[in-house]
C-alpha cells in the first residue's frame, strides 16, 4: 500500500472526528444515561479496534501480515468505501443535531428522528462508520485491520441495543412503530 492511500483514509477519519468535536459543542443537556460499567465492553471494543486500525506501533509479524493483496484496484475500493462511509456518518451526525451522543443517552427535549438517512436504517452513523472501517481494513489489508472490523461491528451492535432500550423507554409505541417501519438497525437487508 502506498503512503498516499493511508494518508487519504486517515484524512477521512480526521474529518469525521473534527465533525464530532465541533458539533459536540451544541448538544442539549443529558436527561438519562447508562452508567459507564454497562458501557465498558462497547467502549473497550471501540478503543481496541481503532487502535488496531490506526496505531503505528509494531504488533508483531502475525498481526502485521498483509492478507489483502496490495493492488491499486483493491486500495481504490478501500478508499471509496472509507470515503463513502465517513460521508454517511457525517451526514447522519449533522442530521441528528442536538440529539446525538457518544453513548446511549436521552437528552432534554429529545426528538425522535425518523427521516433522511434515519428513514433507511435506524442507526446510520454506525452504518457509515462500519462501512468506513471495512474500507480502511480493505485498503490497509493487515491481519490487525481485519480483526478490528468485527470488534467494531460488535461494539456498534451492543451500543445499538442499549440505545434502542432507552428509546423504547422514552418514546414507547412511537419508537416501536418507527422500528417496525425502518426494520434495519445498521445494515440494510442484514441487521
C-alpha positions in Angstrom: 0.0 0.0 0.0 1.2 3.5 -0.8 1.6 6.1 1.9 -0.9 8.3 0.0 -3.7 5.8 0.4 -3.1 5.5 4.2 -2.8 9.3 4.5 -6.0 9.9 2.5 -8.0 7.4 4.6 -6.7 9.0 7.7 -7.9 12.4 6.5 -11.4 11.0 6.0 -11.4 9.8 9.6 -9.9 13.1 10.9 -12.8 14.9 9.1 -15.3 12.7 10.9 -13.5 13.3 14.2 -13.5 17.0 13.7 -17.2 17.0 12.9 -17.9 15.1 16.1 -15.8 17.6 18.1 -17.3 20.8 16.6 -20.9 19.6 16.6 -20.5 18.3 20.1 -20.4 21.9 21.3 -24.1 22.4 20.6 -25.7 19.4 22.4 -28.7 19.5 24.6 -28.2 18.6 28.3 -28.4 14.9 29.2 -31.6 13.7 30.9 -30.8 10.0 31.2 -27.7 7.9 30.6 -26.3 4.5 31.2 -23.6 4.1 33.8 -20.1 3.5 32.5 -19.8 -0.1 33.8 -22.7 -1.0 31.5 -21.0 0.6 28.5 -17.4 -0.6 29.3 -17.4 -3.6 26.8 -18.6 -1.5 23.8 -16.2 1.4 24.7 -13.3 -1.1 25.2 -14.0 -2.8 21.8 -14.2 0.5 20.0 -10.9 1.7 21.6 -9.1 -1.5 20.7 -10.5 -1.6 17.2 -9.4 1.9 16.4 -6.1 1.3 18.0 -5.6 -1.7 15.7 -6.6 0.2 12.6 -4.5 3.3 13.2 -1.7 2.7 15.6 1.8 3.0 14.2 3.1 0.6 16.9 4.6 -2.7 15.9 2.2 -5.6 16.6 4.5 -8.3 15.6 4.8 -10.3 12.4 1.5 -12.2 12.7 -0.8 -9.1 13.2 1.0 -7.1 10.6 1.0 -9.8 8.0 -0.6 -8.5 4.7 -3.7 -10.6 3.9 -5.4 -8.4 1.3 -3.5 -8.0 -1.9 -1.7 -4.7 -2.2 -3.1 -3.9 -5.6 -4.3 -0.5 -6.8 -7.9 -1.6 -7.5 -8.2 -3.1 -4.0 -6.8 0.1 -2.5 -9.1 2.3 -4.6 -12.1 0.2 -3.5 -11.0 0.6 0.1 -10.6 4.4 -0.3 -14.1 4.7 -1.9 -15.7 2.7 0.9 -13.8 4.7 3.6 -14.8 8.0 2.0 -18.4 6.9 1.5 -18.7 5.5 5.0 -17.3 8.6 6.6 -19.5 10.8 4.5 -22.6 8.8 5.6 -21.6 9.1 9.2 -21.0 12.8 9.0 -24.3 13.4 7.2 -26.2 11.3 9.8 -24.5 13.1 12.6 -25.3 16.5 11.3 -28.9 15.4 10.6 -29.3 14.2 14.2 -28.2 17.5 15.5 -28.5 18.1 19.3 -29.9 14.7 19.9 -26.6 13.0 19.3 -24.4 11.5 22.0 -21.3 9.3 22.1 -23.1 7.0 24.4 -26.7 5.8 25.0 -28.5 8.8 26.4 -31.8 10.6 26.3 -31.3 14.4 26.1 -33.7 17.1 27.3 -36.4 17.7 24.7 -35.1 14.6 22.8 -36.7 14.2 19.4 -37.3 11.0 17.6 -35.5 11.5 14.2 -37.0 9.2 11.6 -36.4 10.9 8.3 -33.5 11.3 6.0 -30.9 8.6 6.5 -32.9 7.6 9.6 -35.7 6.6 7.3 -33.4 3.9 5.7 -31.7 2.5 8.8 -32.2 3.3 12.4 -28.5 3.9 13.2 -26.9 5.4 10.0 -23.9 6.7 11.9 -23.0 3.1 12.7 -23.7 2.2 9.1 -21.3 4.8 7.9 -18.6 4.1 10.4 -18.8 0.3 9.8 -18.6 0.9 6.0 -15.6 3.2 6.6 -13.9 0.7 8.8 -14.4 -2.0 6.2 -12.9 0.2 3.5 -10.0 1.1 5.8 -9.3 -2.6 6.5 -9.5 -3.4 2.8 -7.1 -0.7 1.9 -4.6 -1.4 4.8 -5.1 -5.1 4.5 -3.2 -6.4 7.5 -4.4 -9.1 9.9 -4.9 -6.5 12.6 -7.1 -4.4 10.4 -9.3 -7.4 9.6 -9.5 -8.2 13.3 -10.6 -4.6 14.1 -13.7 -4.7 11.9 -15.7 -7.4 13.7 -14.7 -5.8 17.0 -16.1 -2.5 15.9 -19.3 -4.1 14.5 -19.8 -5.9 17.8 -19.4 -2.6 19.7 -21.9 -0.9 17.4 -24.4 -3.7 17.9 -24.1 -3.6 21.7 -24.5 0.2 21.6 -27.4 0.0 19.3 -29.2 -2.4 21.6 -28.6 -0.2 24.6 -29.8 2.9 22.7 -32.9 1.2 21.5 -33.9 0.1 25.0 -33.6 3.7 26.2 -35.5 5.0 23.1 -38.3 2.5 23.8 -38.5 3.6 27.4 -38.5 7.2 26.4 -40.8 7.2 23.3 -42.8 4.0 23.9 -45.0 3.0 21.0 -43.7 5.8 18.8 -40.3 4.2 18.7 -41.8 0.7 18.3 -43.8 2.0 15.4 -40.7 3.6 13.9 -38.8 0.3 14.4 -41.5 -1.6 12.6 -41.3 0.7 9.6 -37.5 1.1 9.5 -36.6 -2.6 10.0 -32.9 -2.4 9.6 -30.8 -1.2 12.5 -27.4 -0.8 10.9 -27.0 -2.8 7.7 -29.9 -2.8 5.2 -31.3 -6.3 4.5 -29.0 -7.8 7.1 -29.1 -6.3 10.6 
